[in-house]
Amino acid sequence: MTIDNVTEVEPGEPSEAASAKFVDDRLIDELVGRAQAEGLQLTGEGGLLQQLTKRLLESALEGEITDHPGYDKHDPAGKNGGNSRNGTRAKTVLTDVGPVEIAVPRDREGSFEPRIVKKRQKRLSGVDEMVISLAAKGLTTGEVQAHLAEVYGAEVSRQTISTITDKVLDGMAEWQNRPLDAVYPVIFIDAIHVKIRDGAVANRPIYVALAVTVEGRREILGLWAGDGGEGAKHWLHILTEIKNRGVSDVLMLVCDGLKGLPEAVETVWPRTIVQICVVHLLRNSFRYAARQDWDKIAKPLKPVYTAPTEEAALDRFDEFADAWGRKYPAIAKLWENAWEEFTPFLRFDTEIRRIVCTMNAIESVNARIRRAVLESRPEDTSPTSRPP
């Protein structure tokens, strides 16, 4: 299957050779194997949260060393000014997301005493929540200052906290604005609710964009904090940000029916297929049914999403609607409204469907984020907690 089977190019339109060669049969087959074999590591050695925690701590230490002699790195003011920077030393600190190796700055006089990770300190807790919030742009400058003031304690001046805050925000901005690949075969977007400190501790949605690269690796493109009322304008802003970081083409974007997202995709990447997550569609269906009917409903719905063609899927759905539409009209309406975004994956073979029709990859990431911020939720016992 080539891209022409899923995304037609108008005659005379510039041919995007990169897009075509990235989504042919051979590559898709390879992506299937690699995506199944490789997972995105969030915690532990080399994990994303570990990398971001390292960035946060080193940025804070850079703010501390800047405040100590009173000038930035490579600032001419440091020449012949008495005390000056003297490189860094390596240190490993145990955090909530695993061991993190950091570079601790030094000064020539040996008078610099780091505060966020003190000398001989081996463990550090309480920064994982802040790491996620910062990465998702979920904290204002004032909130970052307040959180850092709490971490550092009363012995640190407001000016020092301000200097450290600037360095921390700059360090996170580098990650948030880093360049991305030109083409991604699949991007998953989902929301996870985590406890964020915003004056008081409250649940807020963090939107995660996870991509499968052309090499078959998984990569988090970014995290964005929301308030739960996001619409097309919000998604247009996020997708435009991703595009401005270098992403010119996406074959398919998989999501959970987030309001306004399909319209934003149409604006930013007009030829991208929007695919609703089948597992989430099933979960939403069970919300309208009595628990004792879950298995009874799941059984006739399975032939719908495993049908060989869209026509066959429609026939199976009509059979489901005839059997259950009178008792649960809201379920039938749910599938009818989602039909246009449910059917694209039916064009692909079974192995491809397993990757693009579920959110398993991104839900694995979400589960790790929940563990990282020590938030527990009741186990999902609905039939959709099992693979479709």
C-alpha positions in Angstrom: 0.0 0.0 0.0 1.4 3.4 -0.9 0.4 6.8 0.3 -1.7 7.2 -2.8 -4.1 4.6 -1.5 -4.9 6.7 1.5 -4.1 10.3 0.7 -4.6 11.3 -2.9 -2.4 14.0 -4.5 -4.1 16.4 -6.8 -2.7 16.6 -10.4 -0.1 19.2 -10.6 0.4 19.4 -6.9 4.0 19.3 -5.8 5.0 15.7 -5.1 6.2 15.1 -1.6 8.7 12.4 -2.3 9.6 12.1 1.4 5.9 11.3 2.3 5.6 8.7 -0.4 8.7 6.8 0.3 8.1 6.8 4.1 4.7 5.0 3.9 5.1 2.3 1.3 4.4 -1.4 2.1 8.0 -2.2 3.0 8.3 0.5 5.5 4.9 -0.1 7.1 5.8 -3.7 7.6 9.1 -2.8 9.1 7.4 -0.2 11.4 5.0 -2.9 12.7 7.9 -5.1 13.8 9.9 -2.4 15.4 7.0 -0.7 17.1 6.0 -4.0 18.7 9.6 -4.7 19.8 10.6 -1.2 21.0 8.8 0.7 23.8 9.2 4.2 24.9 11.0 4.4 28.2 9.7 7.0 30.5 11.3 6.2 33.8 14.5 4.5 34.7 17.9 4.8 33.0 17.6 7.0 29.8 13.8 7.6 30.3 12.2 10.8 29.4 11.3 11.9 32.9 14.8 11.1 34.0 16.2 13.3 31.2 13.8 16.1 32.1 14.6 15.8 35.8 18.3 16.1 34.9 17.6 19.2 32.9 15.6 20.7 35.7 18.2 20.1 38.4 21.1 21.2 36.2 19.2 24.4 35.2 18.6 25.1 38.9 22.2 24.5 39.7 23.2 26.9 36.9 21.0 29.5 38.5 22.6 28.9 41.8 26.2 29.2 40.5 25.2 32.3 38.5 23.9 33.9 41.7 26.9 32.9 43.7 29.6 34.9 41.9 27.1 37.3 40.4 27.6 36.7 36.7 26.5 34.3 33.9 28.7 31.6 32.3 31.3 33.0 29.9 30.4 36.5 31.1 33.5 38.8 30.8 32.7 40.1 34.2 34.2 36.9 35.6 37.7 37.6 34.3 40.1 38.8 37.0 37.2 39.2 39.3 38.4 37.1 42.1 36.3 34.0 42.4 35.2 32.3 39.1 33.6 29.1 37.8 35.7 26.0 37.7 33.9 23.4 35.6 31.6 20.7 37.0 31.8 17.4 38.8 29.6 14.4 38.1 27.1 13.3 40.8 24.3 10.7 40.8 21.2 11.4 42.9 18.3 9.0 43.5 15.0 10.6 42.5 11.4 9.6 42.3 12.0 8.6 38.6 15.2 6.7 39.2 18.9 7.6 39.5 19.9 10.8 37.7 23.4 11.7 36.8 24.0 15.5 37.0 26.8 17.9 36.4 27.3 20.0 39.6 29.1 23.3 39.0 32.2 24.3 41.0 33.9 27.6 41.8 37.7 28.2 42.1 37.5 29.2 45.8 35.4 26.1 46.7 32.9 28.3 48.5 29.9 27.4 46.3 27.4 25.2 48.3 24.7 23.8 46.0 21.3 23.9 47.7 18.8 22.0 45.5 21.2 19.0 45.7 23.4 19.5 48.7 26.9 18.1 49.1 26.8 14.4 50.1 23.0 14.3 49.5 22.1 11.1 47.8 18.3 11.2 47.5 15.9 13.9 46.3 12.1 13.7 46.2 9.3 16.0 45.3 10.5 17.3 41.9 8.8 14.8 39.6 5.4 16.7 39.8 7.2 19.9 38.9 9.1 18.3 36.0 5.8 17.2 34.4 4.2 20.5 35.0 7.1 22.5 33.5 7.4 20.2 30.5 3.7 20.7 29.9 3.9 24.5 30.3 1.4 24.0 33.1 3.0 26.5 35.5 3.3 30.3 35.4 6.5 32.0 36.2 5.1 33.0 39.6 4.0 29.4 40.3 7.5 28.1 39.4 9.0 30.6 41.7 6.7 29.6 44.5 7.4 25.9 44.0 11.2 26.5 43.9 10.9 28.7 47.0 9.3 25.7 48.8 12.0 23.3 47.6 14.8 25.7 48.6 13.4 26.9 51.9 13.6 30.3 53.6 17.4 30.6 53.5 17.3 31.5 49.8 16.6 35.1 48.8 13.9 36.2 46.4 16.6 37.4 43.9 18.2 34.0 44.0 14.9 32.2 43.4 14.3 34.6 40.5 17.7 33.8 39.0 17.1 30.1 39.4 13.6 30.3 38.0 14.9 32.0 34.8 17.5 29.2 34.3 14.9 26.5 34.9 12.5 28.0 32.4 15.2 28.4 29.8 16.3 24.8 30.3 12.8 23.4 29.8 12.1 25.7 26.9 15.0 24.1 25.0 13.3 20.7 25.3 9.8 22.1 24.5 11.1 23.9 21.3 13.6 21.2 20.1 13.4 20.4 16.3 11.3 17.4 15.3 11.4 15.1 12.3 9.9 16.2 9.0 7.6 13.2 8.7 5.8 10.9 11.2 3.8 7.9 10.0 1.6 8.0 13.1 1.0 10.5 15.9 -1.1 9.6 19.0 -2.7 12.3 21.1 -4.3 11.5 24.4 -5.1 13.2 27.8 -4.0 12.0 31.2 -5.3 13.6 34.4 -2.6 14.2 37.0 -2.4 16.1 40.3 -0.8 19.5 39.6 0.0 22.1 42.2 -1.8 25.3 41.1 -2.3 27.2 44.3 -3.8 24.0 45.6 -3.4 20.4 44.5 -6.0 19.6 41.8 -6.4 17.3 38.8 -5.6 18.8 35.5 -5.4 17.2 32.0 -2.0 16.8 30.5 -2.1 16.2 26.8 0.5 13.9 25.4 1.6 13.7 21.8 3.4 10.4 21.0 4.8 9.7 17.6 6.1 6.6 15.8 9.1 7.7 13.8 10.0 6.4 10.3 12.6 4.2 12.0 9.9 2.6 14.2 10.9 4.3 17.4 8.5 6.0 19.8 9.1 9.6 20.7 7.1 12.0 22.9 6.8 15.2 20.9 5.5 17.3 23.8 3.3 17.7 26.8 0.7 20.4 27.2 -1.4 21.3 30.2 -5.1 22.1 29.8 -8.1 23.0 31.9 -10.5 20.4 30.5 -12.4 22.8 28.2 -10.1 22.6 25.2 -11.5 23.1 21.7 -10.4 23.7 18.1 -8.5 26.9 18.9 -6.5 25.1 21.5 -5.6 22.2 19.2 -4.8 24.5 16.3 -2.3 26.2 18.6 -0.7 22.9 19.6 -0.6 21.4 16.1 0.8 24.6 14.6 3.5 24.5 17.3 4.4 20.9 16.3 4.4 21.9 12.6 6.6 24.9 13.3 9.1 22.6 14.9 9.6 20.9 11.6 6.8 18.4 11.1 5.6 18.9 7.5 3.6 15.7 7.1 1.7 13.1 9.2 0.1 10.0 7.7 -2.3 9.3 10.5 -3.3 11.0 13.8 -4.9 8.7 16.4 -7.0 10.3 19.1 -9.9 9.8 21.6 -12.5 12.0 20.0 -11.0 15.2 21.5 -13.3 18.1 20.7 -12.1 20.3 17.9 -9.0 18.2 17.1 -10.1 16.8 13.7 -10.9 20.3 12.5 -7.4 21.5 13.7 -5.8 18.6 11.9 -7.6 19.5 8.7 -6.2 23.0 8.9 -2.6 22.1 9.7 -2.1 18.9 7.8 -5.0 18.7 5.3 -4.1 15.2 4.0 -3.7 13.6 7.4 -6.1 10.8 8.3 -7.8 11.2 11.7 -8.5 7.9 13.4 -10.5 7.6 16.5 -9.2 5.1 19.1 -11.4 2.0 18.9 -10.7 1.0 22.6 -11.9 4.4 23.8 -14.9 4.2 21.5 -15.8 0.9 23.2 -15.2 2.3 26.7 -17.4 5.2 25.9 -20.1 2.8 24.7 -20.1 1.0 28.0 -20.9 4.2 29.8 -24.4 4.1 28.4 -25.0 0.5 29.3 -25.7 -1.5 32.5 -22.7 -3.3 33.7 -24.4 -6.7 33.3 -24.7 -6.0 29.6 -21.1 -5.1 28.9 -20.0 -8.5 27.7 -23.3 -8.9 25.7 -22.6 -5.6 23.9 -18.9 -6.2 23.4 -19.6 -9.5 21.5 -21.6 -8.1 18.6 -19.4 -5.0 18.4 -16.3 -7.0 17.8 -17.3 -8.0 14.3 -17.7 -4.3 13.5 -14.1 -3.2 14.3 -12.6 -6.5 13.0 -14.5 -6.5 9.7 -12.4 -6.9 6.5 -13.9 -3.8 4.8 -15.9 -0.7 5.6 -19.0 -2.2 3.9 -18.8 -5.3 6.0 -18.3 -3.2 9.1 -21.5 -1.2 8.3 -23.4 -4.4 7.8 -22.3 -5.7 11.2 -23.1 -2.4 12.8 -26.6 -2.4 11.4 -27.0 -5.9 13.0 -25.8 -4.5 16.3 -28.2 -1.5 16.1 -31.1 -3.8 15.3 -30.3 -5.9 18.4 -29.4 -3.2 20.9 -30.4 0.2 19.4 -33.8 0.2 21.1 -32.4 -0.5 24.6 -29.3 1.6 24.2 -29.9 4.3 21.5 -27.1 6.4 22.8 -24.6 3.7 21.9 -25.8 3.5 18.4 -25.7 7.3 18.1 -22.2 7.4 19.5 -20.9 5.0 16.8 -22.9 6.8 14.0 -21.3 10.1 15.0 -17.8 8.6 15.1 -18.1 6.5 12.0 -16.1 8.8 9.7 -13.2 8.8 12.0 -13.6 5.1 13.0 -13.3 3.5 9.5 -10.0 4.7 8.1 -8.0 1.9 9.8 -10.1 -0.7 8.0 -8.1 0.1 4.8 -5.0 -1.5 6.4 -4.2 -5.1 7.1 -4.5 -6.7 10.5 -1.0 -6.0 11.8 -1.3 -2.3 10.9 -4.7 -2.0 12.5 -3.2 -3.2 15.8 -0.9 -0.2 15.9 -3.1 2.5 14.6 -6.6 1.6 16.0 -5.7 1.6 19.7 -4.0 3.9 22.1 -2.0 1.1 23.8 1.3 2.8 23.1 0.4 6.2 24.6 -1.6 4.6 27.4 1.6 2.8 28.5 3.3 6.2 28.7 0.3 7.7 30.6 0.5 4.8 33.1 4.1 5.6 33.7 3.4 9.3 34.2 0.8 8.4 36.8 3.3 6.2 38.7 5.9 9.0 38.4 3.6 11.4 40.2 2.4 8.8 42.7 -1.2 9.0 41.6 -3.3 5.9 41.8 -6.6 5.2 40.1 -9.1 2.3 40.4 -8.4 -0.6 38.1 -10.5 -0.6 34.9 -12.6 -3.7 35.0 -14.6 -3.1 31.8 -14.2 -5.5 28.9 -12.1 -2.9 27.1 -9.3 -3.4 29.7 -8.5 -6.4 27.5 -7.1 -6.1 24.0 -9.7 -5.9 21.3 
